Amino acid sequence: MTSSDSSHQPGRLSLHPHPSQIARPLPFFHPTHALFVPSETSQPGEPTNSTHWSSRASRKNRYTPKHVPLQRYQDASRPTDEKMQQHHTVMLTEKRLRHPYTMLKVHLVWDVSFWVAVAFVIGSAAWICNGHLLYTPLSPTPSPPHKNAAAWLAFVGGTSFVVGAYLMYVESLPANTGHAELYDEFHEHLARLGGDLERHVGTHNEDGATDVKPKQGRTLRWVGLGSPRDIGFLASLIQFFAASVFWISTITGLPNVIPTLDEKNTAVSVVLFWTPQVVGGCGFMVASVLLMLEEQKAWWKIAPLRLGW
């Protein structure tokens, strides 16, 4: 949400969630979508537009707490020299791009979501190459097997998946998302709508409208716990667990780690090589379903046009 949402109270937003527009895929989970509307007691000059909020977009820092305008010259001060004018245009555009609150992220090295994507792309590429090497001996025009190369590629892919899954977990920690305050307000509104307000306690001002604190400059937390009702955190935690278990099979699949690996009926190979693949694969499917549900406003209402889905 941009500065067009900011209120006369420093550090707070004048918008509050509309009770009937707070959605979650299943009753157990915290809300994943909400529509913020202006307060009935908004001051003159405050924004009147509503804003949609989603937990996934917020977790990935796609909302900015301040508006970033593109500076423009007045006609009287516009440079007359064409090259000088182009230079100033480039400088102003770069200043806008590198503004700390801009949504156009140039400093990708500080963006956790970017490194999540990089890790999974590297892992996926390694697994594609692994599959190609394992298939070539079975192709119509067979080639010599490359089992050692395939095993090392599997290890690279598994390691990349663990790194990406861990960064997903870091990204979803409540200390990094700042969703705890929002969830309290959402549940209070849902309780008020259902006539069961006494079970939920939240913060609100005198007129009953909620004040939502935007995410400020928080220190990134690398470990921590979250609520199982936070579907984004739960999915990321399961993904990290599944990737860690699956990683065991990529280690035991390296050359000479299990000398009898080709004898697939041995107890060692079943326990340390095949079982982690099954457990990890099941965890990947569960996490994927949860991440899909996070993008849906109801468990039955699919959202194929949304990127996260």
C-alpha positions as CSV (number, residue, x, y, z in Angstrom):
1,M,0.0,0.0,0.0
2,T,1.4,3.4,-1.0
3,S,1.5,6.7,0.7
4,S,-1.9,7.5,-0.8
5,D,-3.2,5.3,2.0
6,S,-1.4,7.1,4.8
7,S,-3.4,8.9,7.4
8,H,-2.9,12.0,9.5
9,Q,-1.6,9.8,12.3
10,P,2.1,9.2,11.8
11,G,3.0,5.6,11.0
12,R,-0.7,4.5,10.6
13,L,-3.1,4.0,7.8
14,S,-6.5,5.6,7.5
15,L,-7.9,2.5,5.9
16,H,-9.5,-0.4,7.7
17,P,-10.5,-3.9,6.5
18,H,-14.1,-4.2,5.4
19,P,-15.6,-7.0,7.5
20,S,-17.5,-8.6,4.6
21,Q,-14.5,-8.5,2.4
22,I,-12.1,-10.5,4.6
23,A,-11.5,-13.9,3.0
24,R,-9.7,-17.1,3.9
25,P,-9.7,-20.5,2.1
26,L,-10.6,-22.5,5.2
27,P,-12.0,-21.4,8.6
28,F,-8.9,-22.7,10.5
29,F,-6.5,-20.4,8.8
30,H,-5.9,-16.7,9.2
31,P,-7.4,-14.4,6.5
32,T,-5.4,-14.3,3.2
33,H,-7.3,-11.6,1.4
34,A,-8.9,-8.3,2.6
35,L,-10.3,-5.1,1.2
36,F,-9.2,-2.0,3.0
37,V,-11.6,0.9,2.8
38,P,-11.4,4.5,4.1
39,S,-12.6,5.1,7.6
40,E,-16.0,6.9,8.0
41,T,-14.2,9.6,10.0
42,S,-11.5,10.2,7.5
43,Q,-10.2,13.8,7.5
44,P,-10.5,16.1,4.5
45,G,-7.8,15.5,2.0
46,E,-7.3,11.8,3.0
47,P,-7.6,9.1,0.4
48,T,-11.0,7.7,-0.7
49,N,-9.8,4.7,-2.7
50,S,-10.0,1.2,-1.4
51,T,-7.0,-1.2,-1.5
52,H,-6.8,-5.0,-1.8
53,W,-4.4,-6.8,0.4
54,S,-3.2,-10.4,0.1
55,S,-0.9,-12.3,2.5
56,R,1.3,-13.6,-0.3
57,A,1.9,-10.2,-1.9
58,S,2.6,-8.8,1.6
59,R,4.9,-11.6,2.5
60,K,7.0,-10.9,-0.6
61,N,7.1,-7.2,0.1
62,R,5.1,-6.1,-2.9
63,Y,3.5,-3.3,-0.9
64,T,5.4,-0.1,-0.3
65,P,4.6,2.1,2.7
66,K,5.4,5.3,0.8
67,H,4.5,6.7,-2.6
68,V,7.5,7.2,-4.9
69,P,6.7,10.0,-7.3
70,L,8.7,10.6,-10.5
71,Q,10.2,14.1,-10.3
72,R,9.5,16.4,-13.2
73,Y,11.1,19.7,-14.2
74,Q,9.1,22.9,-14.5
75,D,9.2,24.3,-18.0
76,A,11.3,27.3,-16.9
77,S,14.0,25.0,-15.4
78,R,14.1,22.3,-18.1
79,P,17.6,21.9,-19.6
80,T,17.8,23.2,-23.1
81,D,20.7,21.0,-24.2
82,E,19.3,17.7,-25.5
83,K,22.2,15.6,-24.1
84,M,21.9,17.3,-20.7
85,Q,18.2,16.7,-20.7
86,Q,18.7,13.0,-21.4
87,H,21.3,12.8,-18.6
88,H,18.9,14.4,-16.1
89,T,16.1,12.1,-17.2
90,V,18.3,9.1,-16.6
91,M,19.4,10.4,-13.2
92,L,15.9,11.1,-12.0
93,T,14.6,7.7,-13.2
94,E,17.5,5.9,-11.5
95,K,16.8,7.9,-8.3
96,R,13.2,6.7,-8.4
97,L,14.3,3.1,-9.0
98,R,16.8,3.1,-6.2
99,H,14.4,4.8,-3.7
100,P,14.2,2.5,-0.6
101,Y,10.4,2.2,-0.8
102,T,10.0,1.8,-4.5
103,M,8.2,-1.4,-5.8
104,L,10.7,-1.5,-8.7
105,K,13.4,-3.4,-7.0
106,V,16.9,-2.8,-8.4
107,H,18.7,-4.0,-5.3
108,L,17.8,-7.6,-5.8
109,V,20.6,-8.8,-3.7
110,W,18.6,-7.7,-0.6
111,D,15.4,-9.2,-1.8
112,V,14.8,-12.6,-0.2
113,S,12.0,-13.5,-2.8
114,F,14.6,-13.0,-5.6
115,W,17.0,-15.5,-4.0
116,V,14.1,-18.0,-3.4
117,A,13.5,-17.9,-7.1
118,V,17.2,-18.2,-8.0
119,A,17.6,-21.2,-5.7
120,F,14.7,-23.1,-7.2
121,V,15.6,-22.2,-10.8
122,I,19.1,-23.6,-10.2
123,G,17.7,-26.7,-8.5
124,S,15.2,-27.3,-11.3
125,A,17.8,-26.9,-14.0
126,A,20.0,-29.5,-12.2
127,W,17.2,-32.0,-12.0
128,I,16.4,-31.5,-15.6
129,C,19.9,-32.4,-16.5
130,N,19.8,-35.3,-14.1
131,G,16.7,-36.7,-15.8
132,H,18.3,-36.3,-19.2
133,L,21.4,-38.2,-18.2
134,L,19.3,-41.0,-16.7
135,Y,17.1,-41.3,-19.8
136,T,19.8,-41.4,-22.5
137,P,20.7,-45.0,-21.9
138,L,17.0,-45.9,-22.3
139,S,16.5,-43.8,-25.4
140,P,16.0,-45.3,-28.9
141,T,19.6,-44.3,-29.6
142,P,21.2,-45.3,-26.3
143,S,24.4,-43.7,-25.1
144,P,26.7,-44.7,-22.3
145,P,25.3,-44.2,-18.8
146,H,26.6,-41.3,-16.7
147,K,25.5,-42.4,-13.3
148,N,28.1,-40.5,-11.4
149,A,27.3,-37.2,-13.2
150,A,23.6,-37.8,-12.6
151,A,24.2,-38.4,-8.9
152,W,26.1,-35.2,-8.5
153,L,23.6,-33.2,-10.4
154,A,20.9,-34.6,-8.1
155,F,22.9,-33.5,-5.1
156,V,23.3,-30.0,-6.6
157,G,19.5,-29.9,-7.2
158,G,18.6,-31.1,-3.8
159,T,21.0,-28.7,-2.1
160,S,19.5,-25.8,-4.1
161,F,16.0,-26.8,-3.1
162,V,17.0,-26.9,0.6
163,V,18.5,-23.4,0.3
164,G,15.4,-22.1,-1.5
165,A,13.0,-23.7,1.0
166,Y,14.9,-22.3,3.9
167,L,14.7,-18.8,2.4
168,M,11.0,-19.3,2.0
169,Y,10.8,-20.2,5.7
170,V,12.7,-17.0,6.6
171,E,10.5,-15.0,4.3
172,S,7.4,-16.3,6.1
173,L,8.5,-15.7,9.7
174,P,6.0,-13.4,11.5
175,A,8.9,-11.2,12.6
176,N,9.7,-10.6,8.9
177,T,6.2,-10.3,7.6
178,G,4.6,-8.2,10.3
179,H,1.3,-9.9,9.8
180,A,0.5,-10.5,13.5
181,E,-1.1,-7.1,13.9
182,L,-3.2,-7.5,10.8
183,Y,-4.4,-10.9,11.8
184,D,-5.6,-9.6,15.1
185,E,-7.6,-6.9,13.4
186,F,-9.0,-9.3,10.8
187,H,-10.3,-11.8,13.4
188,E,-11.9,-9.0,15.4
189,H,-13.8,-7.8,12.4
190,L,-14.9,-11.4,11.6
191,A,-16.0,-11.8,15.2
192,R,-17.9,-8.6,15.1
193,L,-19.6,-9.7,11.8
194,G,-20.5,-13.0,13.4
195,G,-21.7,-11.5,16.7
196,D,-19.0,-13.1,18.7
197,L,-16.7,-10.2,19.5
198,E,-16.0,-11.2,23.1
199,R,-13.8,-14.1,22.0
200,H,-11.5,-11.9,20.1
201,V,-9.6,-8.9,21.4
202,G,-7.9,-6.4,19.0
203,T,-6.9,-2.8,18.9
204,H,-9.2,-0.2,17.6
205,N,-9.8,3.5,18.0
206,E,-12.7,5.3,19.6
207,D,-15.0,5.2,16.5
208,G,-14.5,1.4,16.1
209,A,-12.4,1.6,13.0
210,T,-9.1,-0.3,13.1
211,D,-5.7,1.3,12.7
212,V,-3.3,-0.8,10.8
213,K,0.4,-0.3,11.2
214,P,2.4,-0.7,8.0
215,K,5.6,-2.7,8.0
216,Q,8.5,-0.5,9.0
217,G,12.2,-1.3,8.6
218,R,12.5,-4.5,10.6
219,T,15.6,-6.5,11.2
220,L,15.5,-9.7,9.2
221,R,15.1,-12.7,11.4
222,W,16.7,-16.0,10.3
223,V,15.1,-18.4,12.7
224,G,11.8,-18.4,14.6
225,L,8.4,-19.9,14.9
226,G,5.0,-18.9,13.5
227,S,1.4,-19.9,13.9
228,P,0.1,-23.0,12.1
229,R,-2.9,-20.9,11.2
230,D,-0.7,-18.7,9.0
231,I,-1.1,-20.7,5.8
232,G,2.0,-19.1,4.2
233,F,4.2,-19.9,7.1
234,L,2.8,-23.5,7.4
235,A,3.4,-24.1,3.7
236,S,6.9,-22.8,3.9
237,L,7.7,-24.8,7.0
238,I,6.4,-28.0,5.3
239,Q,8.4,-27.2,2.2
240,F,11.6,-26.7,4.2
241,F,11.0,-30.0,6.1
242,A,10.3,-31.9,2.8
243,A,13.3,-30.5,1.1
244,S,15.5,-31.4,4.0
245,V,14.3,-35.0,4.1
246,F,14.5,-35.3,0.3
247,W,18.1,-33.9,0.5
248,I,19.1,-37.1,2.4
249,S,18.4,-39.2,-0.7
250,T,20.7,-36.9,-2.8
251,I,23.5,-37.5,-0.3
252,T,23.1,-41.2,0.0
253,G,22.8,-41.4,-3.8
254,L,26.3,-40.0,-4.3
255,P,28.9,-42.5,-5.6
256,N,30.1,-45.1,-3.1
257,V,28.0,-43.7,-0.2
258,I,25.9,-46.8,-0.3
259,P,27.9,-49.4,-2.2
260,T,24.9,-51.7,-2.6
261,L,22.6,-49.0,-4.0
262,D,22.0,-50.8,-7.3
263,E,20.6,-53.7,-5.3
264,K,17.3,-51.8,-4.6
265,N,15.9,-54.4,-2.2
266,T,18.5,-53.9,0.5
267,A,17.3,-52.3,3.8
268,V,19.9,-49.6,3.7
269,S,18.9,-48.3,0.3
270,V,15.2,-48.5,1.1
271,V,15.5,-46.5,4.4
272,L,18.2,-44.0,3.4
273,F,17.6,-43.5,-0.4
274,W,14.0,-44.4,-1.4
275,T,12.1,-43.5,1.7
276,P,13.3,-39.9,1.9
277,Q,12.2,-39.4,-1.7
278,V,8.7,-40.6,-1.0
279,V,8.4,-38.5,2.2
280,G,9.9,-35.4,0.6
281,G,7.8,-35.7,-2.5
282,C,4.6,-36.0,-0.4
283,G,5.7,-32.9,1.6
284,F,6.2,-31.0,-1.6
285,M,2.7,-31.8,-2.7
286,V,1.2,-30.7,0.6
287,A,3.1,-27.5,0.6
288,S,2.0,-26.8,-3.0
289,V,-1.7,-27.3,-2.2
290,L,-1.4,-24.9,0.8
291,L,0.3,-22.3,-1.4
292,M,-2.5,-22.6,-4.0
293,L,-5.1,-22.3,-1.3
294,E,-3.4,-19.1,0.0
295,E,-4.2,-17.5,-3.4
296,Q,-7.8,-18.6,-3.3
297,K,-10.6,-16.7,-1.5
298,A,-12.4,-20.0,-0.8
299,W,-11.1,-23.6,-0.9
300,W,-13.4,-24.5,-3.9
301,K,-12.7,-21.3,-5.8
302,I,-9.6,-21.9,-7.9
303,A,-7.6,-18.9,-9.1
304,P,-5.7,-20.0,-12.3
305,L,-5.1,-16.5,-13.4
306,R,-3.1,-15.5,-10.3
307,L,0.6,-15.9,-10.6
308,G,1.0,-17.4,-7.1
309,W,-1.6,-20.1,-7.9
